[in-house]
Amino acid sequence: MARGDKDNSAKEAALKFCISSGFVPFLEVDVQTGLEFSAAPKLLTDIDVLGVHIRDDGTHSRTIFDCKSTGGPAFARALWLSGLMTFVGVDEGMILMGKPAERAHMLAARKLNVRLFGSNSFERYALASDPEFGALKSYPGTLENWLRLFDAFQKNPAVGGIYRAVQQEVPLTQDPTRSFRRLISRTLEFKGELNPDKPLHMATFVELVTATSMLLGMIVGQLRNLIDLSDGEKEFTTVLRYYLWGGHDGVATLKRMYDLTRETARESEAETSLVAWPQLVQLTRGLLEAPTLVRNSTVALRELSLRYVADVDVAEDKRAGKLFSAPRARQFAKRIGTYTAAAMKLSPEFSERMDKQIDDLVTFAS
């Protein structure tokens, strides 16, 4: 993605629409094959903007925003987008075009769950959907903040590697436990290269916390149907272990692999080394006390990660502070941040600094 991209104005409009609609936005999401035959992942295409709507029960719906100022016939583009939606399991698509769209094409596209918007019509649609769109002030709703991140990724391989792991594992996931394990394993490669004194590295850490919050929201949404908080610790731990590692066979395979590859006998359990198991058990039990409220932490954290690279703005800070004031948002965000630092083998100073920033924003907004 470049600063001179002709579709940037449409991408910013899509980002703002996601924020005003309560979606969690992601920019330039990679679409992969799903089965790799080489060490280098093969990318099929990318999604300009992806909006993830987190329901109270932890399930998600997703909307693709395809920004094309130029291109062929509108309905042909809708057919292409419909195929992509089916491939990645997305519910709805929106195409933001730079030229007028014929009504016949717009009507036909709706049969594919695709909305076509001609020049300037998307902004009118967004304003009619939510009046906040026009005056919205939000850190992730400002394209410049994303561009600063992308510019930094080109110069910092560790930060770029972590961000790619988030983008490729989280926004489109249909298997949150697999994505959770893969996100941790891919991030551990860079654990010694982040410094909490650097704003870019703090932005990267909060990006990881946001991703972890989203995945845990999906996980506890499923676990709430499997686990009763009145269950004893042993039963709770057993169910969580089998769920996380794909059943009894998965746990047995994990143990065999760990026994063959560990360098010392200091770790008592494979999970202790790989996913900070004791902390995960405690965190999961805490989130299950109010599983429908985990989404509040994810939405608020999305605002915070971009703030570390942005020009600080009073209105945007107030918005972020109000989001963290939502029920359980601050509490869950802090607990997930502490766990993320432990699981990713990062200094606890990362989560401590994030906690202070959250507290400052809540105080500022009150």
Disulfide bonds with the S-S distance in Angstrom:
none
